[in-house]
Amino acid sequence: MKKLIKPLISVIAIGALSLSISTDKHVLANDIANTCEYDSASKVNPDFSTMNCLLTETALKYNVPPEIVKAIAEGESGNWRHFDMNGEAIVTADNGIGVMQITNQAGYNQDRLKSDIVYNIQAGVETLDNMFKRKDLPRINGGERDVLEHWYFAIMAYNGTKPVNSPIFQATGERNANAYQERIFQIIDEMGLIDLTELPFSRDHFQYDSNSTENIKFSAMTYDFDLPLTKSKHYFETSKKVSATTNVKIRTRPTTDSPSMGTLSEGEIVSITGPFEYEEAATKKNHFVWYPVKRNDGTKGYVASTYLNYATATSTPKPLPPVTSARNDVVVVDGGKVVNGRTLVPIRVISEEFRSKVDWNQKSKTVTINDGTSEVVLTANSKKITVNGQPKIIDVPVRVENGKTLVPLVVASPSGSKASWDQNKKQASISFNGKTVIVNVNPNNQN
């Protein structure tokens, strides 16, 4: 098939309001089919490159991250399949129709859900979008639509908020890896090659009777996770700077079958030179797309979207701004904890107040703190740290609880600061250059 370039819509600012769905569903589905050069009347499964296009373009129309839509289609159909060998829509025993397994959806033409794969995809994406807008589901952080982890509960609701989909087994407190949304996230990891952050839920947040068919009752409706979450890789704009997330080859065409023009180094900054393109090898099932990029030396080529990130998040850090010594303000925060007689404090809020830089590496489970004078690297659940490259041992391990990274008070304190503990008030304080951060420690939050 000819190379498919993304001409239907320009990249939308992801924070903007969703597109109005007043456009007739039939017209929208036809437009997407034309863009992806697919004959909706053919009743045959598209090749993988065309299917990538259909899923991606529909997702973008509804301002839904394409990675999620492609993973749901994968999980529901097993191989992005809508039709069987006889050209009939695949309908499961529970009456799920086609690639998106649409069931009991009012407002849709049931016959067309079977005969028109694009219309079926549209129904699935619209359903997912409506789940994201629900007010009776928990919200994660600010609920930004471009953050993949923010769709956790919308994905759950796509399949149902039944006990089987609780993230945590209530009886044991263990992770439920077979929950629908957990399986979809795993598909994004494996097929989209994106390492998503595991959200640290607690079993107390999900109330249900495992012998009942009643929906889960959510005891927490908002989550504020102090963790590095993942933005969609389909919204890079032309002329914007992005960086390589690892050492990756730059290709002459949008396929790994094309010659390499060299290797981008991890963290190397390149410029996006145009809209993304789809895999030109029709038989390759990729969940990613290809972006044309330009290196600083003028070399141009293609890089898979999964290996790119927003440059502001991964580029070489700029020198930290100076802290004005004339400041004399006090900030009070909660979240402290006492472990084995040692005070642990939430590192990110303290670092932000003192203008230190904090980076979390999901794969290695390490946090790096740079205050402009020294650099400390800590590992979750470990007492081993490094200070300016020198290994050291601390009294209690670093903890990650409810999305927040807790580190010993002395480690959280910038070089040259003064740290103290008030036993009567159960408060830890750090003073530096005229500013003081006080951390309240709940007397019951000890072990």
N, C-alpha and C positions, 0 to 999 in steps of 0.2 A: 504494500500500500504506500501511497505517497506520504511524505513527512507531514505530520500534523503539528501545526503551530497554533498557539493559543490566541485566536483572533476575536473570540466572541465578546469578552469583556476585558476591560483593563483591570489591573489589580485594584481591589477596593481597600480603602483604609479599614482595617479589621475592626477598629473600635467604633466605626460608624453604625448607625441603625441598620437592621436587616432590610433587604430590599422588599418593597411592597409586593405582596403576592396577589395583587389584584389582577395581574396578567393571567389570562386564561391558561389553565394547566395544559390544555392540548397544544396551544400555540407555543408555550415555553418548551414543552417536550420536543416539538418539531424543530424548533430553533437549535436546540442542543444536538439533535440527531444530524441536522445539516452541518453544523460546525465540525462534528466529529466524522462526517462523511459516512454515516451509517444509515442503511435503509431499514426503517422501523417495520416495514411490511414484510421483510425477508423471513422472519421467524427462524433465524439461525443465531447462534451465539457469536458475538463479535470476537475478533482476534483480541489478544490481550492489550495491545497498544490502543486499539479503539475503545475497549472497555475502560481502560485507564482514563481516557479522554471523557467518556460519558459520565463516569463517576465523579471525576474532578470538576468538570464544568457545571454539573448540577449542584455539587457542594458549594462551589463559589457563588452561584446564583443566590443561594440561601445564606451566604456568609457563615457556612459551617466548614471547619477544617477538613480538607479532602482526605487527610490521613485516616480520620475516624470513619468517614463514609466508606472508604475502600476496605478498611478492616472489617466493618460490619458486613459488607457484601461478601467478603471472604469467609467470615464466620458463619453466615447464614446459608450460603450456597455451596461452600466447599471448594469452589474453583472458579468463581465468577460465572457460574452457569445459570441460565434462565430457562432454556429449552432442552428437552430431551432429544433423543436421536430421531424422533418422529416429528419434531417441530412443534411439540406441545409444551406448554408451560409446566414446569415442575411444581406440583402441589403436594405438600406433605400431609401426613395423617391428621394434623391439627389445623388443616386448611390454610397453611402458610403458602403464599403465592410467589413464585419466582425468586429472582436473585436477592431481593430485599425481604423476602418472606412476609409479605403484607397480609395481615389477617383482620377481618372485621372492621375495615376502615370506611366510615361513612363519608360521603362526598366524593368518592372515586368510582369510576366506571369499572365494575368487576371484570367484565370481558376484556377491557383494554389493559387492565393490570396483568392479564395473562398473555395477551397478544403483543403488547408493546413494552419492550424491556426498558426503554427510556422513561416512559410513563411510570413504570414500576419503581425505578430508581428515584424519580421525583417524589413519589408518594412516601418512600422510605426517608428521604432527606427532610421532607416537610414534617413528617412525624417526629423525627429526631429534633428538629428545630423547635417544634412545639413543646417537646419534653424539656428542652433547655430553658424555656420561658416559664415553666411551671413554678408557682410560688410555694407549693407544698413539698418541694424537694430541697435538700440542703444546698447551700451555696458555698463555693470554695473561693477564698480570698475576694478579690474585686469582681469575680465573674467575667473576666475578659474573654471574649469569644475566640481569640486566636491562641489561647493557651490550652493545650491538649488535655492536661489533667483536670481542667475546670469542667470538662464534659463528663466526668466520672458518673454522676448521678443521672444525667440525661441518658447515657448509654445503658445504665441499669434499668431505667424506666422503659426504654425501648423494648426490652424483653419482659419487664415486670418487676415490681418492688416486692417480690415474694421472699419468704425466708431463705429459699435456695440461693438467692442472689445477695445475701448479706456478706459484706466483705470479711467479717469475722465470725467464726463459729462461736455462738453465745456460750455453749457448754464448756469449751476449752480455751477460748481466747486466741486460737490459732487462725492464721490467714486462710481464707477460703479461695484457693486458687481456681476452683471450678465455677465461681460466680461469673455470670455472663460478662459483666464489664471487665473483670480481671482477665478473662480469656480474650476479649477484644484488645485490651492493652497489650497482651502478650503477642497478638498478631501484629500490632504496630511495631513492637520491638523486633520481631523476627522478619516480617515482610517489608516493613518500612525502614528497617535498620535504624530505629530511633530508640535510644535508651531512656525510657520514661522513668520518672521518679515514683517510687512506691509510696503512696500516701499513708501515713502512720495512724490509721484509725484505731479506736478502742472498742471493745465489745460492749461497753456501757452505752455507746452511742446508737446501738441497734437493738430494739426491743421486739421480740417475736416469740411465738410458740412454734417450735419446729414441727409439731404435729398438726398445725393448723394451716389453712390456705389463706388466712388473713394477711394483708400487706404488712410490711415492716413498719414499725413506728420509730421515727427518728427523734432521739432525745437531744440531738445537736443539729441546729438548722444553719449554722454558719461555722466555717472552718477558716482559721487564719494560719496557714502553713508557712513557716519561715524556712522554705526550701527552694532550691532552684528548679523551677518548673519549665516546661518545654513549649516554645511557640511553634506554630505551624511553619513548615518549610516551603509553603506555596505562596507566600505573600511578599517575596523580595521584589523591590521596585527597580526599574531601569535606572542606572547611574548610581545606585546606592552601593556602599561598601559592605562587603561581607567577608567572613574569615573562614578558613578551612578548619574543621573540627578534628581532623587527623591528617596524616600524610596520605594524599589522594592524587591519582593520576588525572591530568587534564586531557580530554579527548578531542580529536579533530571533528567528530560528529556526535550527536546525542545517542551513543550506544557504546557499550564496552567492546563491541566488535571492531571499532575504529582504532587507528593507531594512536599511541600516546604521544603527547607533546611535552612530556616532562611530568614532574611530581610537585604538587603544591605541598609545602611544609605545614605542619600543624600550626595554626595561628596566623598563617600568611593572609594578608589582606588583598582582595581582588575586587573589581568593579563589575556589577551586573550590567550587561550591554543590551539586553532586550528581554522580551517575555519568554517564559519557559517553553520548552518543547517536549513532546512525548517521545518515548523510545521508538527508534525507527525500525527496530527488528520486531515485527509483529508477533513473533512466537515467544518473546521474553515477557514474563509476567512481573513487571516492576510496579511497586506501589509508589515509587518516587517519580520525579520528573527531572528534566535536564535544563540547567541554566547556562546561557552563553556568558562567559566572563572574560575579563581582560586583566592580565598581570601588570605589575608596575613597569616591566621591561617591554610592554606592548604586545606580548604574546596573547593570542585569543584562542579560546577553545570552549569545551563544555565540561561541566562538573555536575554530578548527580546532586539533587537538592538536599538529600539526607546528610551530605558531608559539608554543608554550608551552615553558617550561623550568623546572626546579626553581629556586625563588627564591634558594636559598643559593648557586647557582652564578653568577647573573647580576645579583643585586640590587646597589644602591649599596654599595660596600665600607665597612665600619666602620673607624674609626681603628685603626691598628695598635697592638697592645699594647706597652707599654714593655719594653725589654730591661734587665734588672737588672744594674747595673754590678758587683755583688759576685760575679758568676759567674766562674769560672776553670777552665773545662773545655775539653778538646780533642777534636775529632771528626776522624777520618781517613776519607776516602772515596777511591774509585778513579775512573778515567774521564777523567783529564786528557789533553790532546793538545798537541803543539807544531806550529805551522804558521808557516812562514817566520820562525822565531825567536821567535814570540809564543806565550804559553801560553793555551790555551783550557780552560775548566773547565765542568762541568755546572751550569747555572744553578739548576735547581729545588732540588736538595738543599742548595745553599749558601743560597739564599733562605729555605728552610724553617728552617734552623738559625738564621739571623739575623732571622727573622720578617718578612721582606719579602714582598710580594704579587706573584705572577707570574701573568699571564694570557696564554694563547696564542689567537690568532685564526686558525682554519684557513683561512678564505677569503683573507685578506690575507697569510698566512704571517708574521705579526708576533708578537713577544713583548714584553709590557709589564712592566717591573720597577718597583715602587713600594716604597721603603724607609721611607716616612713623611716623608721630607725632600725627596726628588727623584724624578722619574719619567723612566725611560729606555725608549724604544721602539726595537726593533731588528727588522730584516727578514731572514728566512732568506736566505743566500747573497748578502748585500749588506753593503757597508762603510758605508752611510749609516744614521745613527741620529739620534734627537732626544733632547735632554736638557732637560727642562722646556720642551718646545716649540721649542727652538733646534736647528737642524740641525747635525750634526757628521759628520766622516769618521774611521773607525777604520782601523787598519793591515790587519786581516784580517777577512774576512766572517764573519758568524754561520753556524754549521753545525748541521744536524739530522742526526744519525747514529744508527742503531739505536734510534730512538725518543727520543733524548736531545738537548736543545738545548745546544750548546756556545758560550760567549761569551768574549771576552777577559777575562783576570783582572782588569784595571783596571775593566772595565764591571760585572763581577759583584760588585765590592766596594762595600758600603754607604758612604754619605757619612760621612766622618770615620774610616773604618777604615784599617788598615795592611796593605798587600799586599806580599809578598816571594817570591823564588824561590831555592831552594837547589839549586845546580847539581850538587853531589855526590850528594845524596839524590834528585834529580829530583822535588822536591816544591814545590808552590806553597802558600802559606799566606795566610790572611786573618784578622786579629785585630781584634776590635771589642767594646768594653764587657766585657772580661774573658773573652771566648770566642774560640777559635781553630779554624778549619776548615782542615785540611791535605788537599790533593788530590794523590794519587800520579799521576805521569805515567809511563806505560810508555815506556822508552827506544825501543822499536820502533814506538811509536805517534806517528810524526812524519812530516811531509811539507812 
